[in-house]
Amino acid sequence: MKAGTGLIWAKTNPYKGLLEHMIDTGNTAVVLLESSVAKPVLSVLSAGLSGQISNTIACLVALHDIGKCHPYFQMKADNPELLQPMFENGLLFRNELKPPVFRHEKESECLIKALLAGRMQNRRAVYYFSRIAALHHQPLHSSHTEFVNRNRYRAWDEQQRLLMDTVCDVFKPDWRILDDCGDFDACCTAVWGLMMLADWLASGQEAFQIPEEAGHLLYAEKSLAAAKAAVLAAGLGEGLALPDIGLYGLFPEIPAGRARPVQAVCESLRISWSLAGDYPLMTLVEAPMGEGKTEAALSLAAALMAGWQKTGIYFALPTAATSNCMFDRVSQCLSSHGIEGSRLMHGHAWLVEQAGMSPGASEMAQSWLAPMRRAMISPYGVGTVDQAMMAVLRIRYTILRLLGMTGKVLIIDEVHAYDAYMQQTLYTLMAWAKALRIPVILLSATLPSQKRRQLFEAAGFSWPDEAPDAYPLVTSGFSDGRVEAASVQSTYMRQTAALDCKPWMDSPQTIAEFALAKAASGGCVGVIVNTVREAQDLYAEIEKQNRSEIPVYLFHARYPLHLRQDIENACVSLFGKNGQRPDSAILIATQVVEQSIDLDFDFLISMLCPIDLLLQRMGRMHRHDRARPRGMEQPGVLVLTPRTEADIITQPSGFVYAPWILKKTWQNIRGLAEIRLPEDIRVLVEQTYAAAEDGDSDFVDWAEMTFRDETLQEHARSYSFPRPDQNSFFMFEGDTVFPGDEEYGAVVRGASTRFDDGRTVQMVFVCEEELNQAAALSVSQEKELLRKSASVPRSWLKDESIRRAEGQGRLRGVTLVLSDGNVCEGLKHRLRMDSKLGFIKEDVNGL
């Protein structure tokens, strides 16, 4: 036996000795820490540890599988030839080859704990760092069986000791540095993610098929070279950094000296950070729509990458539609500076190509290292905020997301756009971002001051007693907890929009007549309503009245994914900055256009909605410099309201938004002849979101909304990580089971980034053959069906006569519904996919 270890296997297909696998994994950790996209993890560890960090952590990672040096694990070998030498050396016995339930990672924890206990003084450090090994598979149960007859297997003690001594001889750790850990949650969490990624890379890459005849030190040399090749093959090399060359350098199309006011302030801050060598961990940019916040954010991100030694950026947006649009803008910026390979990442952006893994890699490793999910690990990505928030949800293996985030600057757009449930998860993410030294840039046009303060305090910054309330404003939080603010003295976009309110919310006939009359003499009119059904009804009514054949377009979220993308592209090409703008047109849309999509209307019609969202919608009007049609030279907005405040709760909008917010918005705009942008933004938002007082006529509505928000926040807390604590490792206490699961970039059960009230379901029409083969569809079939799916009300499928099946694999969470072409007939109603209207439900009399 080679130092007593040559008989012990780690993998059987293809074969890999345990010692060699542990060396491979430790070397992979070295490469990840020193020359990969995960290199910033070393700076996180350096903030809490000092000394021989790389060698010590690599050794700890290498020992993750020491628990496989155990008879109960080795008995699992499916190749009898692997067991024969163990019989001959008295390690196994032919009359006892049915091992009990055994978790090798739990045994690893026990062995590492014993090893560290003999070399360290801090008991808590021993317990916390050894616990990491127990988490690298996140089992669905924590069963672990002690020896039935320990004396019978006493020879294994020597095997375990020899293996650990050999691994330590390779990496030469200094375990004493763990005694003085200054931040257990940050360091243990970083090592946890590093251990999992290193294990998967070392387990599945062809690069590690190295002959094992050489001594362990010579093998270690070859293994280190293989680890470098494996990291590169997985696309996780360091790559290029976005250069810190300022706004004009990144965007040469901006004329020198012509930066917009908020961009100029951000540039001044960027320069001052560099000169002082003091970079913030959170920066909030509040400015009106159309002020160039995206370009300013990317310039700040480049500076923060340099200052915090990060290797990439993740740009997060509220929806898949907004992330699709932003992806093109960010990719263009990156490619102009020689950076290719940015990833689009949201629940439906999955790809099926593999990651250079061998057939021996686990299915989970293959899935996680496939390109779509690897977007959170690879340097540059654009996608939904959900993909970032999932990093702090109790979902299996999500620690890899947090590891990936540690190497990035995180930009979150439209930070005001999230409900109480998402806000709570966002607060948790901000706290972990500060703990793991992840710089965050937040963008908003309409953030209430209370939420601004909550964001900074949730992350652990000290909010000043007299915080400035100017607008626009750039607020920064630094690692020592201080908060600084820089006001912006002017804005590029200045508008005075004429305002009118009409009680037409429940009258599509009147709305259609007005919109057609407005567009008849030329001009592009945007109509934004609050529900898909209202959009479809209004579209049908305008088409009925449209005798002048004015082009009318419809955009909402109930189209099949492929058609929705086509419509989105068409809207941008028609109403975007460089679009082929029609002389006259009407676009009817839901909330899908109110944020982060660069559309420009001559006149706006909007249903009553919360004031911050109404102001966002107004940002889609007179957005660019261009000649306007006669009668629309000045911006104007018509707000559709109910007849009375009491009618709010009877309207569909009262189910979409809190009635109290709708009432307060209406109260604050009623009687206004105009809204000035940006002057009125802060005032209107603060007035609307100010808490009601006992005795106010609408206090009960406010209390109900507040109670619901608190309930949603508590629900979100139950599914997310606790706040980071420097003095403990949050995974040491309690159950190691994560209740959630994830496939292909979307949560499929358990914890979720968005509150699921059970009202909607993802649905796709299928034929009889596809329904019968729901559990055995090919990848191409799954992809095609996903492209044809859409979210619809769950009540549509209550008809028991509708035949259906639940999707599997990449279609998990999608309901397959039997249809004849584009129609599904039920006893009570008919479901139909209309190429113009999207999915609809109708009775025998039509809509």
C-alpha positions in Angstrom: 0.0 0.0 0.0 1.2 3.5 -0.8 1.6 5.1 2.6 -1.4 3.0 3.6 -3.8 5.0 1.2 -3.6 3.3 -2.3 -6.6 1.1 -1.7 -9.1 3.8 -1.0 -11.3 5.0 -3.8 -13.2 8.3 -4.2 -14.8 7.8 -7.6 -15.5 4.7 -9.6 -16.6 6.0 -13.0 -13.9 6.8 -14.0 -11.9 5.5 -11.1 -10.2 8.0 -8.9 -8.2 7.3 -5.7 -9.3 9.2 -2.6 -5.9 10.7 -1.9 -5.6 11.9 -5.5 -9.1 13.3 -5.6 -8.4 15.3 -2.4 -5.2 16.7 -3.8 -7.0 17.6 -7.0 -9.7 19.4 -5.1 -7.2 21.3 -2.9 -5.2 22.3 -6.0 -8.4 23.5 -7.7 -9.1 25.7 -4.6 -5.6 27.1 -4.9 -6.2 28.0 -8.5 -9.6 29.5 -7.8 -8.2 31.6 -5.0 -5.1 32.8 -7.0 -6.1 33.0 -10.7 -9.8 32.7 -11.4 -13.0 34.7 -11.3 -13.2 33.6 -7.6 -9.9 35.3 -6.8 -11.8 38.0 -4.8 -12.7 35.4 -2.3 -9.1 35.6 -1.1 -9.6 39.3 -0.2 -12.7 38.3 1.8 -10.7 35.7 3.7 -7.9 38.2 4.2 -10.3 40.5 6.0 -11.0 37.9 8.6 -7.8 35.8 8.6 -4.0 36.5 8.3 -1.1 34.3 7.5 -0.9 31.3 5.1 -4.5 31.7 3.9 -4.3 30.0 0.5 -2.5 26.9 1.6 -4.5 26.5 4.8 -7.9 26.9 3.1 -6.8 24.7 0.2 -5.9 21.9 2.7 -9.3 22.3 4.5 -11.0 22.1 1.1 -8.9 19.0 0.1 -10.0 17.2 3.3 -13.7 17.6 2.4 -14.0 13.9 1.4 -11.9 12.3 4.1 -15.1 10.7 5.3 -15.0 8.4 2.3 -12.1 6.7 4.1 -14.6 4.5 5.9 -15.7 0.9 5.5 -19.4 1.8 5.1 -18.6 4.1 2.2 -16.0 1.8 0.6 -18.6 -1.1 0.6 -20.6 0.9 -1.9 -18.1 0.1 -4.7 -20.0 -1.3 -7.7 -16.8 -3.0 -8.9 -15.8 -6.1 -6.9 -12.2 -5.7 -8.0 -12.0 -2.6 -5.8 -13.0 -4.6 -2.8 -10.6 -7.5 -3.2 -7.5 -5.7 -1.9 -9.4 -4.5 1.1 -10.3 -8.1 2.0 -6.7 -9.1 1.6 -5.5 -6.3 4.0 -8.2 -6.9 6.6 -10.0 -3.7 6.0 -13.3 -5.3 4.9 -15.0 -8.6 5.6 -16.9 -10.7 3.1 -19.7 -11.5 5.6 -20.4 -7.8 6.1 -21.0 -5.9 2.9 -24.4 -4.3 3.4 -23.5 -0.9 4.9 -26.1 1.0 6.8 -27.2 4.5 5.8 -24.1 6.6 5.8 -23.2 10.2 4.9 -19.5 10.5 4.2 -19.6 14.3 4.6 -20.8 14.0 8.2 -17.8 11.6 8.8 -15.6 14.2 7.2 -16.8 16.8 9.7 -16.0 14.5 12.6 -12.5 13.7 11.4 -11.6 17.3 10.5 -12.9 18.4 13.9 -10.6 15.9 15.6 -7.7 17.0 13.5 -8.2 20.7 14.2 -8.9 20.2 17.9 -5.3 18.9 18.3 -3.8 21.9 16.6 -6.0 24.9 17.5 -7.1 26.7 20.7 -10.4 28.3 19.6 -13.1 25.7 20.1 -15.7 27.7 18.1 -13.3 28.0 15.2 -12.8 24.2 15.3 -16.5 23.6 15.2 -17.3 26.2 12.6 -14.6 25.3 10.0 -15.1 21.6 10.4 -18.9 22.0 9.8 -18.2 23.3 6.3 -17.2 19.8 5.2 -20.6 18.5 6.3 -22.3 20.9 3.9 -20.6 20.3 0.6 -23.4 18.0 -0.6 -26.2 19.7 1.4 -28.0 16.3 1.8 -31.8 16.1 2.2 -31.2 14.3 5.5 -28.5 14.3 8.0 -28.4 10.6 8.9 -25.0 9.2 10.0 -24.4 5.8 11.5 -21.8 5.0 14.1 -19.9 1.7 13.9 -21.9 -1.3 15.0 -18.5 -2.9 16.0 -15.8 -0.3 16.1 -13.0 -2.8 17.1 -13.7 -4.8 14.0 -12.8 -1.8 11.9 -10.0 -0.3 14.0 -7.6 -0.5 11.1 -9.4 2.3 9.4 -8.2 4.8 12.0 -4.7 4.4 10.7 -5.9 4.8 7.1 -7.6 8.1 8.0 -4.6 9.4 9.8 -2.2 8.5 7.0 -4.5 10.2 4.4 -4.8 13.4 6.4 -1.1 13.5 7.2 -0.3 13.1 3.5 -2.8 15.8 2.4 -1.3 18.2 5.0 2.2 17.3 3.7 1.1 18.5 0.3 -0.5 21.8 1.3 1.4 22.5 4.5 -1.4 24.4 6.3 -1.0 26.6 9.3 -4.2 25.8 11.2 -3.5 28.4 13.9 -4.6 31.2 11.6 -8.2 29.9 12.0 -8.0 30.6 15.7 -8.0 34.3 15.2 -10.8 34.5 12.6 -12.4 37.9 12.8 -15.6 37.2 10.9 -16.8 33.6 11.0 -20.0 34.0 8.9 -18.1 35.7 6.0 -15.1 33.4 6.1 -16.9 30.1 6.6 -19.5 31.0 4.0 -16.8 31.9 1.4 -14.9 28.6 2.1 -18.2 26.7 1.9 -18.8 27.9 -1.7 -15.2 27.5 -2.6 -15.2 23.9 -1.4 -18.3 23.0 -3.4 -17.1 24.6 -6.6 -13.6 23.1 -6.3 -15.0 19.6 -5.6 -17.3 19.7 -8.7 -14.6 21.0 -10.9 -12.1 18.4 -9.7 -14.7 15.6 -10.0 -15.9 16.2 -13.5 -13.0 17.5 -15.6 -11.1 15.3 -18.1 -8.0 17.3 -17.1 -7.7 15.2 -13.9 -7.2 11.9 -15.6 -3.6 11.7 -14.4 -1.7 8.5 -13.9 -1.6 7.8 -10.1 1.6 5.7 -10.0 3.9 8.6 -9.0 4.4 9.6 -5.4 2.0 12.1 -3.9 4.3 15.1 -4.2 5.0 14.5 -7.9 1.3 13.8 -8.4 0.5 17.1 -6.7 2.6 19.0 -9.2 0.8 17.4 -12.1 -2.5 17.9 -10.4 -1.9 21.7 -10.0 -1.3 22.0 -13.7 -4.5 20.0 -14.3 -6.4 22.3 -12.0 -5.4 25.3 -13.9 -6.5 23.7 -17.2 -9.8 22.6 -15.6 -10.6 26.1 -14.3 -9.9 27.5 -17.8 -11.9 24.8 -19.5 -14.9 25.7 -17.3 -14.7 29.3 -18.5 -13.8 30.5 -15.0 -10.4 32.2 -15.8 -9.8 35.7 -14.6 -10.7 37.3 -17.9 -10.5 41.0 -18.6 -11.6 43.8 -16.3 -13.8 46.6 -17.4 -11.2 49.4 -17.5 -11.5 52.2 -15.0 -11.2 55.0 -17.6 -14.2 57.1 -16.7 -17.5 57.9 -18.4 -16.0 59.4 -21.5 -13.5 56.5 -21.9 -16.2 53.8 -21.5 -18.7 55.7 -23.7 -16.8 57.7 -26.4 -20.2 58.5 -28.0 -20.7 61.0 -25.1 -19.1 64.3 -26.1 -16.3 65.5 -23.8 -17.7 67.8 -21.2 -21.3 66.9 -22.1 -22.0 64.4 -19.3 -25.4 64.8 -17.8 -25.5 66.3 -14.2 -25.9 63.0 -12.3 -23.2 61.5 -14.5 -20.9 64.4 -13.8 -21.4 64.0 -10.0 -20.7 60.2 -10.3 -17.5 60.9 -12.2 -16.4 63.3 -9.4 -17.1 60.7 -6.8 -15.2 58.1 -8.9 -12.1 60.3 -9.0 -12.3 61.1 -5.3 -12.6 57.4 -4.3 -9.5 56.6 -6.4 -7.4 59.5 -5.0 -8.4 58.6 -1.4 -8.1 54.8 -2.0 -11.4 54.6 -0.1 -14.2 52.9 -2.1 -17.8 52.4 -0.9 -19.6 49.1 -0.6 -23.0 50.6 -1.4 -23.9 53.4 -3.7 -27.5 54.6 -4.3 -28.0 56.8 -7.4 -31.4 58.6 -7.3 -32.2 60.6 -10.4 -35.1 61.0 -12.8 -35.7 58.8 -15.8 -33.5 59.6 -18.8 -30.5 61.0 -16.8 -28.1 58.3 -18.0 -28.0 56.3 -14.7 -27.0 53.2 -16.6 -23.8 54.7 -18.1 -23.0 56.3 -14.7 -23.4 53.0 -13.0 -21.1 51.1 -15.4 -18.4 53.8 -14.9 -18.8 53.5 -11.1 -18.7 49.7 -11.4 -15.4 49.8 -13.3 -13.9 51.9 -10.5 -15.3 49.6 -7.8 -13.9 46.6 -9.7 -10.5 48.2 -9.5 -10.8 49.4 -5.9 -12.2 46.1 -4.5 -10.2 43.9 -6.9 -13.4 42.3 -8.5 -13.5 40.3 -11.6 -16.9 41.1 -13.1 -20.3 42.7 -12.9 -23.9 41.5 -12.6 -26.5 43.9 -13.7 -29.9 43.0 -12.1 -33.3 44.3 -13.3 -36.9 43.8 -12.2 -38.1 41.5 -15.1 -37.0 39.3 -17.9 -38.2 41.8 -20.4 -36.1 44.6 -18.9 -33.1 42.4 -18.6 -33.3 41.4 -22.2 -33.1 45.1 -23.2 -30.3 45.9 -20.8 -28.3 42.9 -22.0 -27.8 44.4 -25.4 -26.7 47.7 -23.9 -24.3 46.2 -21.4 -22.9 43.7 -24.0 -22.2 46.5 -26.4 -20.2 48.5 -23.8 -18.2 45.4 -22.8 -17.5 44.3 -26.3 -16.3 47.7 -27.3 -13.5 47.2 -24.6 -12.6 43.7 -25.7 -14.8 41.8 -23.2 -16.9 39.1 -24.7 -19.0 36.3 -23.2 -21.4 38.2 -21.0 -24.4 36.1 -19.9 -28.1 36.7 -20.0 -29.6 35.2 -16.9 -33.2 34.8 -15.9 -35.5 31.8 -15.3 -36.1 31.3 -19.1 -32.6 32.0 -20.4 -31.3 28.5 -19.8 -29.0 26.8 -22.3 -28.4 23.1 -22.7 -24.7 23.0 -23.6 -22.4 21.4 -21.0 -19.4 22.8 -19.3 -16.6 20.5 -20.5 -17.4 18.0 -17.8 -16.7 14.3 -18.2 -19.5 11.7 -18.0 -18.3 10.9 -14.5 -19.4 14.4 -13.2 -22.5 14.4 -11.1 -25.7 15.5 -12.7 -25.9 18.5 -10.3 -22.3 19.5 -11.2 -23.2 19.2 -14.9 -26.3 21.3 -14.4 -24.7 24.0 -12.2 -21.6 24.4 -14.4 -23.6 24.6 -17.6 -23.4 28.1 -19.1 -26.8 29.6 -18.0 -26.3 28.8 -14.4 -22.6 29.5 -14.6 -23.5 33.1 -15.4 -23.5 33.9 -11.7 -20.0 32.5 -11.4 -18.5 33.7 -14.7 -17.4 37.4 -14.9 -20.2 39.3 -16.5 -24.0 38.8 -16.5 -27.2 40.6 -17.0 -30.5 39.3 -15.7 -33.3 39.5 -13.3 -32.8 40.6 -9.7 -34.3 37.2 -8.7 -31.0 35.5 -9.8 -29.1 37.7 -7.4 -31.6 37.4 -4.5 -31.5 33.6 -4.8 -28.0 33.8 -3.5 -29.4 34.3 0.0 -32.3 32.0 -0.1 -32.3 28.5 1.5 -32.1 26.7 -1.8 -29.7 23.8 -2.2 -26.3 24.7 -3.7 -27.3 28.4 -3.9 -24.1 29.1 -2.0 -22.4 28.9 -5.4 -24.4 32.0 -6.4 -23.1 33.8 -3.3 -19.6 32.7 -4.2 -20.0 34.0 -7.7 -21.4 37.3 -6.4 -18.3 37.7 -4.2 -16.3 38.2 -7.3 -18.5 40.9 -8.8 -19.9 44.4 -8.5 -23.6 44.1 -8.3 -25.8 46.7 -10.0 -29.6 46.7 -9.2 -31.8 48.9 -11.3 -35.3 50.2 -10.4 -34.7 49.3 -6.7 -38.0 50.9 -5.8 -39.9 48.4 -7.9 -40.2 45.5 -5.4 -43.0 44.6 -3.0 -42.5 44.0 0.7 -41.6 40.3 0.2 -38.9 41.1 -2.3 -37.7 44.1 -0.3 -37.0 41.8 2.7 -34.9 39.4 0.6 -33.1 42.4 -0.9 -32.3 43.7 2.7 -30.8 40.3 3.5 -28.8 40.4 0.2 -27.5 43.8 1.1 -26.3 42.6 4.5 -24.4 39.7 3.0 -23.0 41.9 0.3 -21.4 44.1 3.0 -20.1 41.1 4.9 -18.6 39.6 1.8 -17.2 42.9 0.5 -19.5 42.9 -2.6 -19.8 46.5 -3.9 -23.4 47.3 -4.7 -24.8 50.1 -6.9 -28.5 50.8 -6.6 -30.5 52.8 -9.1 -33.9 54.5 -8.7 -35.9 57.4 -9.9 -38.6 57.3 -7.3 -37.4 55.8 -4.0 -39.2 56.9 -0.8 -36.7 58.2 1.8 -37.8 55.6 4.3 -36.8 52.8 1.9 -33.5 54.5 1.2 -32.7 54.5 4.9 -33.9 50.9 5.4 -31.6 49.7 2.6 -28.5 51.2 4.2 -29.4 50.2 7.7 -30.3 46.7 6.6 -26.8 46.4 5.2 -25.2 47.5 8.4 -24.4 51.2 7.6 -24.9 54.0 10.2 -27.6 56.3 8.9 -26.8 59.9 9.8 -29.2 61.9 12.0 -29.5 64.6 9.5 -29.4 62.8 6.2 -29.8 65.1 3.1 -33.1 64.8 1.3 -32.0 66.6 -1.9 -33.0 65.2 -5.3 -31.2 64.0 -7.4 -28.9 62.5 -4.9 -26.0 60.0 -4.8 -25.6 58.3 -1.4 -22.6 56.0 -0.5 -21.9 53.7 2.4 -18.3 52.7 3.3 -16.8 49.7 5.0 -16.4 51.5 8.3 -20.2 52.1 8.4 -20.3 55.8 7.5 -22.7 57.2 5.0 -22.0 60.1 2.7 -24.3 61.9 0.3 -23.6 64.1 -2.7 -26.4 66.2 -4.2 -26.9 66.9 -7.9 -27.7 70.5 -8.5 -29.5 70.1 -11.8 -30.9 67.6 -14.3 -30.7 67.0 -18.0 -34.4 66.1 -18.4 -36.7 68.8 -17.3 -40.4 68.5 -18.1 -43.6 70.1 -17.2 -46.3 67.6 -18.1 -49.9 68.7 -18.3 -52.0 66.5 -16.1 -55.7 65.5 -16.4 -57.7 62.9 -14.5 -60.8 61.3 -16.0 -63.2 58.7 -14.4 -62.9 56.3 -17.3 -61.1 53.4 -15.6 -64.0 51.0 -16.3 -65.0 52.4 -19.7 -62.8 50.9 -22.5 -65.2 52.4 -25.1 -64.4 56.0 -23.9 -60.7 55.3 -23.5 -60.6 53.9 -27.1 -62.4 56.9 -28.5 -60.1 59.3 -26.8 -56.8 57.5 -27.8 -57.9 57.2 -31.4 -58.8 60.9 -31.5 -55.5 61.8 -30.0 -53.5 59.8 -32.5 -55.6 60.8 -35.5 -53.7 63.9 -36.3 -50.3 62.2 -35.8 -48.3 61.1 -32.8 -47.5 58.0 -30.8 -49.8 57.5 -27.9 -48.9 55.1 -25.1 -51.7 53.5 -23.0 -50.6 51.7 -19.9 -53.1 49.7 -17.9 -52.8 47.5 -14.8 -54.0 44.1 -15.9 -53.7 41.9 -19.0 -57.5 41.5 -19.3 -57.9 45.3 -19.4 -55.2 45.5 -22.1 -56.9 42.9 -24.2 -60.3 44.4 -23.8 -59.0 47.9 -24.7 -57.2 46.5 -27.7 -60.3 44.8 -29.0 -62.3 48.0 -28.5 -59.8 50.2 -30.3 -59.7 47.8 -33.2 -63.5 47.9 -33.4 -63.5 51.7 -33.5 -60.3 52.2 -35.6 -61.8 53.4 -38.9 -58.7 55.4 -39.7 -56.6 52.3 -39.6 -54.1 53.8 -37.1 -51.5 51.1 -36.3 -52.3 49.6 -32.9 -50.0 47.4 -30.9 -50.5 45.3 -27.8 -47.8 44.2 -25.3 -48.3 42.3 -22.1 -46.9 39.2 -20.2 -49.5 36.7 -21.3 -48.0 35.9 -24.7 -45.9 32.8 -25.3 -42.3 33.6 -24.5 -41.1 33.6 -28.1 -43.9 35.8 -29.3 -43.5 38.1 -26.3 -39.8 38.6 -27.3 -40.8 39.4 -30.8 -43.3 42.0 -29.6 -40.8 43.5 -27.2 -38.3 43.9 -30.0 -40.9 45.4 -32.3 -41.9 48.0 -29.6 -38.2 49.1 -29.1 -37.7 49.3 -32.9 -40.9 51.5 -33.3 -40.8 53.6 -30.1 -37.2 53.4 -29.0 -34.4 56.1 -29.4 -33.3 54.9 -32.8 -36.4 53.3 -33.9 -38.3 53.7 -37.2 -41.0 55.8 -35.6 -44.4 55.7 -37.2 -46.2 58.9 -38.0 -49.0 57.8 -35.7 -49.6 54.7 -33.5 -51.1 53.5 -30.3 -49.3 51.0 -28.0 -51.5 49.4 -25.3 -49.3 47.8 -22.6 -49.2 46.6 -19.0 -46.5 47.2 -16.5 -44.0 45.5 -18.8 -43.0 48.8 -20.3 -42.9 51.1 -17.3 -39.3 50.4 -16.3 -35.9 50.0 -17.9 -37.3 49.8 -21.5 -36.3 52.8 -23.6 -39.6 53.8 -25.1 -40.7 57.3 -26.0 -44.4 58.4 -26.5 -45.7 61.8 -27.5 -48.7 61.4 -25.2 -49.4 59.1 -22.3 -52.6 57.6 -21.0 -52.2 55.7 -17.7 -54.5 53.9 -15.3 -54.3 55.1 -11.7 -51.3 53.4 -10.0 -48.9 54.1 -7.1 -47.3 57.5 -7.6 -43.8 56.1 -8.0 -44.9 53.9 -10.8 -47.0 56.7 -12.4 -43.9 58.8 -12.5 -42.0 55.9 -14.0 -44.6 55.6 -16.7 -44.3 59.4 -17.4 -40.6 58.7 -18.0 -41.7 56.9 -21.2 -43.0 60.3 -22.6 -40.9 62.9 -24.4 -37.9 60.9 -23.5 -35.7 61.9 -26.4 -35.0 65.1 -28.4 -37.2 64.9 -31.5 -39.8 67.0 -33.2 -43.3 66.4 -31.7 -46.6 66.4 -33.6 -48.9 69.4 -33.5 -50.8 69.5 -30.3 -48.2 67.3 -28.5 -45.4 69.8 -28.4 -45.5 69.7 -24.6 -45.8 66.4 -22.7 -49.2 65.5 -21.3 -50.6 62.6 -19.3 -54.2 61.5 -18.8 -54.8 59.4 -15.6 -57.7 57.1 -15.7 -59.4 56.9 -12.3 -62.6 55.3 -10.8 -65.6 57.4 -10.3 -65.1 57.6 -6.6 -62.5 56.5 -4.1 -64.9 53.8 -2.8 -64.9 52.3 -6.3 -61.1 51.5 -6.1 -61.7 48.2 -4.3 -64.1 47.1 -7.0 -61.7 47.7 -9.8 -59.1 45.1 -11.0 -56.4 47.7 -10.0 -57.5 47.3 -6.4 -56.3 43.7 -6.5 -53.0 44.6 -8.2 -52.0 47.5 -5.9 -52.8 48.3 -2.3 -56.0 50.4 -2.2 -54.5 52.8 0.3 -51.6 53.7 -2.1 -54.0 54.2 -5.0 -56.2 56.5 -2.8 -53.2 58.5 -1.6 -51.9 58.8 -5.1 -55.2 60.0 -6.4 -55.5 62.5 -3.5 -52.1 64.0 -4.2 -52.6 64.4 -8.0 -56.2 65.4 -7.9 -56.5 69.1 -8.7 -53.0 69.3 -10.1 -52.9 70.9 -13.6 -49.3 69.8 -14.2 -46.4 67.7 -12.8 -42.9 69.1 -13.0 -40.1 66.7 -13.4 -37.8 66.4 -11.5 -39.0 69.0 -9.0 -42.2 67.2 -8.0 -40.8 63.7 -7.8 -39.5 63.7 -4.2 -42.4 65.7 -2.9 -45.1 63.5 -4.5 -43.4 60.3 -3.5 -42.9 61.4 0.2 -46.5 62.7 0.5 -48.0 59.5 -0.9 -45.9 57.1 1.2 -46.1 59.1 4.5 -47.7 56.8 7.1 -51.3 57.4 8.1 -52.1 58.5 11.6 -54.8 57.1 13.9 -58.0 59.0 13.2 -57.3 59.6 9.5 -60.2 58.5 7.3 -58.0 56.0 5.5 -56.1 54.7 8.6 -57.7 51.3 8.4 -56.6 50.9 4.7 -53.1 51.9 5.7 -53.1 49.5 8.7 -54.3 46.6 6.5 -51.6 47.3 3.9 -48.9 47.6 6.7 -50.0 44.3 8.3 -49.9 42.5 4.9 -46.4 43.9 4.2 -45.1 42.8 7.6 -46.6 39.3 7.0 -44.9 39.1 3.6 -41.6 40.3 5.1 -41.8 37.6 7.8 -42.5 35.0 5.2 -39.5 36.1 3.2 -37.3 36.0 6.3 -38.2 32.4 6.9 -36.8 31.4 3.5 -33.6 33.5 3.5 -30.3 33.4 5.3 -30.1 35.1 8.7 -28.2 38.4 8.9 -24.5 37.7 8.9 -22.8 37.6 12.3 -19.0 38.0 12.7 -19.1 35.8 15.9 -20.7 32.7 14.5 -21.3 30.6 11.4 -25.0 30.5 10.7 -25.0 27.0 9.4 -23.6 25.5 12.6 -26.8 25.6 14.5 -29.9 23.8 13.4 -30.8 21.6 10.4 -28.5 21.5 7.4 -31.4 20.8 5.1 -32.4 23.6 2.7 -36.1 23.2 1.9 -35.9 24.8 -1.5 -34.6 23.5 -4.8 -33.8 25.0 -8.2 -33.5 23.9 -11.7 -32.3 25.8 -14.8 -32.2 29.2 -13.1 -35.7 29.1 -11.5 -36.9 28.1 -8.1 -39.2 25.1 -8.5 -40.2 24.4 -5.0 -39.7 25.8 -1.5 -38.0 29.2 -1.1 -38.8 31.8 -3.7 -37.7 35.3 -4.6 -41.3 36.4 -5.2 -44.3 35.7 -3.1 -46.5 33.0 -4.7 -50.1 33.6 -3.8 -51.1 30.7 -6.0 -53.0 32.9 -8.4 -50.9 32.1 -11.5 -49.5 29.1 -13.2 -47.1 28.7 -16.2 -49.0 27.0 -18.9 -48.3 25.6 -22.4 -50.6 24.0 -25.0 -49.5 20.5 -26.1 -50.7 17.7 -28.4 -51.7 14.3 -27.2 -48.3 12.8 -27.8 -46.5 15.5 -25.9 -48.9 15.1 -23.0 -48.4 11.4 -22.8 -44.6 11.8 -22.9 -44.5 14.6 -20.4 -41.9 12.8 -18.3 -39.7 11.8 -21.2 -39.5 14.7 -23.6 -36.2 15.5 -25.4 -34.2 18.6 -24.6 -35.3 20.2 -27.9 -38.9 19.4 -27.2 -38.6 20.9 -23.7 -37.0 24.1 -25.1 -39.7 24.5 -27.7 -42.5 24.0 -25.2 -41.0 26.5 -22.8 -40.9 29.0 -25.7 -44.6 28.5 -26.1 -45.5 28.9 -22.5 -47.0 31.8 -20.6 -48.2 32.7 -17.1 -52.0 32.6 -16.8 -54.5 32.7 -13.8 -54.6 29.4 -12.0 -58.4 29.6 -12.0 -58.3 28.9 -15.7 -57.3 25.3 -15.0 -60.0 24.6 -12.4 -62.2 22.9 -15.0 -61.6 19.2 -14.3 -62.4 18.3 -17.9 -59.2 19.9 -19.0 -56.5 17.2 -19.5 -53.1 18.3 -18.2 -49.7 17.0 -16.9 -47.0 18.6 -14.8 -43.8 19.3 -16.6 -40.6 17.6 -15.6 -36.9 18.5 -15.8 -36.5 21.9 -17.5 -40.3 22.1 -17.7 -40.8 21.7 -13.9 -43.3 24.2 -12.8 -45.0 24.4 -16.2 -48.4 22.8 -16.7 -48.9 21.0 -20.0 -52.4 21.4 -21.2 -53.9 19.3 -24.0 -55.2 21.4 -26.9 -56.4 21.0 -30.4 -54.1 23.5 -32.2 -54.4 26.7 -30.2 -57.7 25.9 -28.5 -58.4 23.9 -25.3 -62.1 23.1 -24.9 -63.4 22.7 -21.3 -66.9 22.0 -20.1 -67.3 25.5 -18.6 -65.0 27.6 -20.8 -62.5 27.6 -23.7 -58.9 28.5 -23.5 -57.4 30.0 -26.7 -54.1 31.3 -27.9 -54.7 34.3 -30.1 -51.8 35.6 -32.1 -52.9 39.2 -31.5 -54.3 39.1 -28.0 -52.2 36.3 -26.4 -53.7 33.6 -24.2 -57.4 34.3 -23.4 -60.3 32.6 -21.7 -63.7 32.8 -23.3 -67.1 31.3 -23.0 -69.4 30.3 -25.8 -70.2 34.0 -26.4 -66.6 35.0 -26.8 -64.5 37.2 -24.5 
